[in-house]
């Protein structure tokens, strides 16, 4: 459970750090290549990471061979931070698409007023636009929390050490270990552990989620 919490929090943090500025710039500013970047991120919506998990594994494994030859130990596989980075990259197209739709709906007058007051582009984004986009950001956090928390295939492929397994992989191992003699008490206790954080988070942000989906949908 701790591994899942670490990976999920890291993944969402990395995702927001990259997606918020990218979505803001793509939605609010016109520059050469703007359309190309938008098309590239929209094309990413059609890529299912489960279909490219083998190339990702081979790429990280080859990278580990190089790192091992330099430093004596691998780094890319069996690393919670790298798994979180893969999760963030996987969710980037949808997140930018959703946030861009919300940013485009905000009036330009807010940025003009901030510019008159002497605010830089970065300060305008952080202090003016992001607080207004809170419902959309909460929606992104909840959707990606569900995706990262329940993800199984990538975690099982990139983390092979038992001490680094995430909760869905541990639950599947629990069910596999029981084989024909199913202990329903243990199995349902494991299911509750997987579901409980998601239910608590949804209860806390339900109102903001509805606002975000209505505004950015």
C-alpha positions, -999 to 999 in steps of 0.1 A, spaced: 0 0 0 29 24 8 44 16 -26 12 24 -43 8 57 -24 44 68 -32 40 60 -69 6 76 -72 16 108 -54 48 111 -74 30 104 -107 3 130 -101 29 155 -89 51 150 -120 20 151 -143 7 184 -129 42 199 -130 44 192 -167 8 194 -179 -4 226 -162 22 249 -179 20 230 -212 -18 232 -213 -18 268 -203 6 278 -230 -11 257 -257 -45 271 -248 -38 308 -242 -9 317 -265 -4 315 -303 31 308 -316 47 289 -344 42 252 -340 12 256 -317 -10 235 -339 17 208 -343 20 204 -306 -17 202 -301 -20 176 -328 8 156 -313 -9 155 -278 -42 147 -294 -26 118 -313 -13 106 -279 -49 100 -269 -51 70 -293 -20 53 -278 -28 26 -252 3 22 -231 -5 -15 -225 3 -21 -262 37 -6 -259 48 -19 -225 72 -44 -241 92 -17 -260 92 4 -228 106 -25 -208 132 -32 -234 142 4 -236 146 6 -198 164 -27 -197 189 -16 -223 194 16 -204 201 -4 -172 228 -24 -190 246 9 -199 241 23 -164 254 -10 -149 285 -8 -170 292 27 -158 281 27 -121 279 -10 -113 242 -12 -105 210 -7 -124 186 23 -119 157 23 -143 140 -10 -135 127 -17 -99 125 21 -93 93 36 -80 103 71 -93 107 57 -129 74 39 -126 58 72 -116 74 89 -145 60 63 -169 26 68 -154 28 106 -158 39 102 -195 10 78 -201 -15 103 -187 -1 135 -203 -21 136 -235 -55 133 -218 -46 157 -190 -34 184 -214 -64 179 -236 -88 183 -206 -69 213 -190 -66 231 -224 -104 229 -229 -109 245 -195 -82 272 -200 -97 282 -233 -130 290 -216 -115 316 -193 -118 353 -203 -87 370 -215 -95 400 -194 -80 384 -163 -46 381 -179 -48 416 -193 -56 430 -158 -27 410 -143 -4 423 -170 -14 459 -163 -6 453 -126 29 442 -136 26 404 -132 48 382 -153 35 353 -175 45 328 -148 30 347 -119 -3 352 -139 -5 315 -145 2 306 -109 -17 333 -90 -46 341 -114 -53 312 -138 -46 281 -117 -69 291 -88 -97 297 -113 -90 263 -128 -92 245 -95 -123 224 -105 -106 212 -136 -73 204 -117 -93 184 -91 -110 164 -119 -75 156 -134 -62 146 -100 -91 122 -94 -91 106 -128 -54 100 -127 -55 88 -91 -79 61 -102 -57 52 -131 -24 51 -112 -38 35 -81 -54 6 -99 -27 1 -126 -15 -35 -128 3 -44 -161 30 -17 -161 37 -21 -124 40 -59 -127 64 -55 -157 87 -28 -143 89 -38 -107 101 -74 -101 114 -71 -65 87 -83 -40 94 -54 -17 85 -29 -44 52 -44 -55 22 -21 -57 -12 -29 -42 -30 -44 -73 0 -67 -80 0 -78 -43 -38 -85 -45 -33 -106 -76 -5 -125 -59 -28 -131 -29 -55 -145 -51 -29 -167 -70 -14 -180 -38 -48 -192 -26 -53 -213 -58 -83 -236 -53 -88 -230 -16 -101 -194 -18 -100 -175 15 -128 -150 9 -121 -131 41 -86 -123 31 -95 -116 -6 -123 -92 3 -101 -75 29 -76 -69 1 -103 -55 -22 -114 -31 5 -78 -19 10 -77 -12 -28 -110 6 -29 -110 26 3 -86 54 -6 -105 59 -39 -138 62 -22 -125 86 4 -109 109 -22 -141 108 -43 -162 118 -13 -139 147 -5 -138 162 -41 -172 152 -54 -185 188 -58 -153 200 -75 -153 170 -98 -188 178 -110 -179 214 -116 -148 204 -135 -165 179 -158 -193 204 -165 -169 232 -174 -142 213 -193 -164 186 -209 
